[in-house]
Each structure stands twice: as C-alpha cells, then as structure tokens.
C-alpha cells in the first residue's frame, strides 16, 4: 500500500515502521524519516545565535530552536504537499507521498499542519518580543514558496529566503536587533541554500521537464557545477564579511577554511548525471552546516 511505502530518499526507513500503522503516513508527510531537512533549517538559526555571542548565557535557545526547526520544517512539508499534491503525483520520486497517493486526506493534513504549528508557537513564545516579530515576518515567504516552481526558474532562490530566515531570528533573539553582520550572514545562507537545493533538484530534472516544473537545475543545464560553485563562493564571501564585522582579524579567515574545503569537495566531485550522487552531496550539507556553526562559535566567542 502507498501508505506504507517509504520515500526513495528516506534516511530512516525503520523509524516509520516502528510507528502504529495509522501514524505512518503522517510521519512521512512531515518528513520525520528525513532529518536532513530540519538540520538544514536549523543551522542558520544556530549560526545567528552563535555569531551574536549567545552560546554561554542563552544556550537553551539552541534546543528550543532545534525543536522549532523540526516542527516548522514538518509544517512546511505538509503545506507544500497540500499545494503540490497534483504535481507530486506526476513525478516518480514524489508519487508515493501521502497526499499524492491518497494515503492522507486533505482535511486531515490541515489538522496535522495546525498541530505542528502549535508546537512552533510554543517555541516562538520562548523568544524576546522583537525576535518574535522577525520570526513572524517569514510567514509570507513560506506561504508563497510552493507556487514558485510554477512561476520562476529559480524556486531555489525563494527557498533560500525561507530556509535562511533563522539566521535573523537567532541573532534577534540574542541582541534584540538585526545588524549588518546578521544580514550578511543571512545573505550567505541564501546562496548556500540555492547551491545545495540545485544539487538536490538534479534528481528530478527529467520528471520535472515532463511535468512542467521549473528549477535551477533545469535552468543551468550543463552549467550546474559552475552555478553551484558560484553560489557557494558567494556564500563564503558574505559569511567572511559577516565575520569581519564581528572580529576583523585572522580568526575570521581561518574559521571558514574547513567549510570552504567541504563545499569545494562537493562541487569538484559532483556527478550531475547521478541521482544517487546528487542526494549524497545534498545530505553532506548537514556537515557543512556544522562546520559553519563551529566557525560562528569561534568568531562569536572570541
């Protein structure tokens, strides 16, 4: 049955199997078996907290924002699948998603979305007032995202705006402001997201073309490696500028070297024709995010 079929890129197939049969489609709908998504949403939050100097006095916020990333990434996936259920049914990799396959009714998906948002609200209430306002500012971007693949060849850029927003929220949660360094950190994250999501979209280029779905991977064609490399280079440049705003010495340069080497490895070894390689490189950005978090910690605590 479709309800019990794991998604092809599931990371924890056994996790879904441990749940009661009735709960499995809802766990799949929120992508609880694919933690890479909430890691990628969480890392910019952690960067903002760390670079703003919040590691020592505000360390519980790292846990709260991790919970928020899990809940709101799940909510975003549910909302995206509600909007995209007809398109998902026409793409091989997404045809077994619970809404596209009919395993979950649309009404029940809306209820599940509301429950996940309620968890997000609990996390929101842990932040200072200004950070709450900043966090709520992302809602319009989130609501518009599923429609971007229908109107632009670069929906990955819009995803960058959404998935990077946590950098601003994290910073505001520590300082009650969004200074230039926070904006530069956010800008770097946007280009990072465009890069890794372009890699992810390589898996679907043929099916997307048949379904009329637009993506940066399709737009770049044979120039995907150059495009991703350019995005990663721009990300590193913005992060370096952000670090320099906090500490204008050699630490800002050295701290980013491990992340730069990792991103260079991704693009140098990327095989655009291999869906398996694209998925592996995409998932490796969990490590890239950790390396950048350590760099933010080094600079923000120095």
FENHU-V160441 format. One record per residue. N is the residue number from 0. SS is DSSP state (H for helix, E for strand, L for the rest). PSI is psi in whole degrees, -180 to 180 (* if undefined). Layout:
N,SS,PSI ; N,SS,PSI
//
This chain:
0,L,149 ; 1,H,-32 ; 2,H,-26 ; 3,H,9 ; 4,L,123 ; 5,L,148 ; 6,L,147 ; 7,L,-30 ; 8,L,25 ; 9,L,138 ; 10,L,-28 ; 11,L,73 ; 12,H,-33 ; 13,H,-27 ; 14,H,-45 ; 15,H,-39 ; 16,H,-23 ; 17,H,-18 ; 18,L,157 ; 19,L,148 ; 20,H,-41 ; 21,H,-24 ; 22,H,-17 ; 23,H,-45 ; 24,H,-33 ; 25,H,-37 ; 26,H,-40 ; 27,H,-39 ; 28,H,-38 ; 29,L,3 ; 30,L,38 ; 31,L,-18 ; 32,L,2 ; 33,L,75 ; 34,L,-14 ; 35,H,-35 ; 36,H,-45 ; 37,H,-23 ; 38,H,-44 ; 39,H,-30 ; 40,H,-34 ; 41,H,-38 ; 42,H,-46 ; 43,H,-33 ; 44,H,-48 ; 45,H,-38 ; 46,H,-46 ; 47,H,-43 ; 48,H,-46 ; 49,H,-46 ; 50,H,-27 ; 51,L,-3 ; 52,L,29 ; 53,L,10 ; 54,L,-43 ; 55,L,-53 ; 56,L,-23 ; 57,L,30 ; 58,L,-30 ; 59,H,-24 ; 60,H,-27 ; 61,H,-40 ; 62,H,-43 ; 63,H,-43 ; 64,H,-26 ; 65,H,-45 ; 66,H,-43 ; 67,H,-39 ; 68,H,-42 ; 69,H,-48 ; 70,H,-46 ; 71,H,-28 ; 72,H,-42 ; 73,H,-44 ; 74,H,-41 ; 75,H,-39 ; 76,H,-41 ; 77,H,-48 ; 78,H,-43 ; 79,H,-42 ; 80,H,-30 ; 81,H,-46 ; 82,H,-38 ; 83,H,11 ; 84,H,-33 ; 85,H,-41 ; 86,H,-41 ; 87,H,-35 ; 88,L,-16 ; 89,L,2 ; 90,L,129 ; 91,H,-44 ; 92,H,-25 ; 93,H,1 ; 94,L,-26 ; 95,L,5 ; 96,L,146 ; 97,H,-39 ; 98,H,-42 ; 99,H,-35 ; 100,H,-10 ; 101,L,8 ; 102,L,-25 ; 103,L,135 ; 104,L,150 ; 105,H,-41 ; 106,H,-43 ; 107,H,-32 ; 108,H,-38 ; 109,H,-38 ; 110,H,-44 ; 111,H,-39 ; 112,H,-43 ; 113,H,-39 ; 114,H,-41 ; 115,H,-39 ; 116,H,-31 ; 117,H,-39 ; 118,H,-42 ; 119,H,-36 ; 120,H,-40 ; 121,H,-43 ; 122,H,-42 ; 123,H,-38 ; 124,L,-11 ; 125,L,-10 ; 126,L,157 ; 127,L,161 ; 128,H,-45 ; 129,H,-39 ; 130,H,-34 ; 131,H,-42 ; 132,H,-44 ; 133,H,-45 ; 134,H,-43 ; 135,H,-22 ; 136,L,-16 ; 137,L,-12 ; 138,H,-39 ; 139,H,-39 ; 140,H,-43 ; 141,H,-44 ; 142,H,-33 ; 143,H,-20 ; 144,H,-48 ; 145,H,-21 ; 146,H,-11 ; 147,H,-35 ; 148,H,-12 ; 149,H,-19 ; 150,H,-10 ; 151,L,151 ; 152,L,-5 ; 153,L,57 ; 154,H,-22 ; 155,H,-31 ; 156,H,-39 ; 157,H,-40 ; 158,H,-36 ; 159,H,-41 ; 160,H,-39 ; 161,H,-53 ; 162,H,-16 ; 163,L,-9 ; 164,H,-29 ; 165,H,-26 ; 166,H,-40 ; 167,H,-41 ; 168,H,-45 ; 169,H,-44 ; 170,H,-45 ; 171,H,-31 ; 172,H,-27 ; 173,H,-47 ; 174,H,-14 ; 175,L,21 ; 176,L,169 ; 177,L,85 ; 178,L,-179 ; 179,H,-40 ; 180,H,-39 ; 181,H,-40 ; 182,H,-39 ; 183,H,-41 ; 184,H,-43 ; 185,H,-45 ; 186,H,-42 ; 187,H,-40 ; 188,H,-36 ; 189,H,-47 ; 190,H,-34 ; 191,H,-46 ; 192,H,-44 ; 193,H,-43 ; 194,H,-53 ; 195,H,-30 ; 196,H,-25 ; 197,H,-42 ; 198,H,-45 ; 199,H,-40 ; 200,H,-13 ; 201,H,-28 ; 202,H,-27 ; 203,H,11 ; 204,H,-44 ; 205,H,-48 ; 206,H,-38 ; 207,H,-39 ; 208,H,-41 ; 209,H,-36 ; 210,H,-6 ; 211,L,24 ; 212,L,132 ; 213,L,150 ; 214,L,160 ; 215,H,-31 ; 216,H,-39 ; 217,H,-41 ; 218,H,-38 ; 219,H,-25 ; 220,H,-124 ; 221,H,-4 ; 222,H,24 ; 223,H,-46 ; 224,H,-43 ; 225,H,-42 ; 226,H,-45 ; 227,H,-41 ; 228,H,-42 ; 229,H,-41 ; 230,H,-45 ; 231,H,-38 ; 232,H,-42 ; 233,H,-40 ; 234,H,-48 ; 235,H,-37 ; 236,H,-45 ; 237,H,-40 ; 238,H,-40 ; 239,H,-42 ; 240,H,-39 ; 241,H,-45 ; 242,H,-40 ; 243,H,-29 ; 244,H,-31 ; 245,H,-41 ; 246,L,106 ; 247,L,66 ; 248,L,-170 ; 249,H,-24 ; 250,H,-39 ; 251,H,-32 ; 252,H,-50 ; 253,H,-35 ; 254,L,-30 ; 255,L,-6 ; 256,H,-47 ; 257,H,-43 ; 258,H,-40 ; 259,H,-42 ; 260,H,-40 ; 261,H,-45 ; 262,H,-37 ; 263,H,-42 ; 264,H,-42 ; 265,H,-52 ; 266,H,-36 ; 267,H,-33 ; 268,H,2 ; 269,L,133 ; 270,L,98 ; 271,L,-20 ; 272,L,-8 ; 273,L,115 ; 274,H,-37 ; 275,H,-41 ; 276,H,-40 ; 277,H,-43 ; 278,H,-41 ; 279,H,-43 ; 280,H,-40 ; 281,H,-48 ; 282,H,-27 ; 283,L,-10 ; 284,H,-11 ; 285,H,-41 ; 286,H,-41 ; 287,H,-43 ; 288,H,-39 ; 289,H,-43 ; 290,H,-39 ; 291,H,-36 ; 292,H,-41 ; 293,H,-36 ; 294,H,-43 ; 295,H,-38 ; 296,H,-44 ; 297,H,-43 ; 298,H,-43 ; 299,H,-24 ; 300,H,-9 ; 301,L,*
//
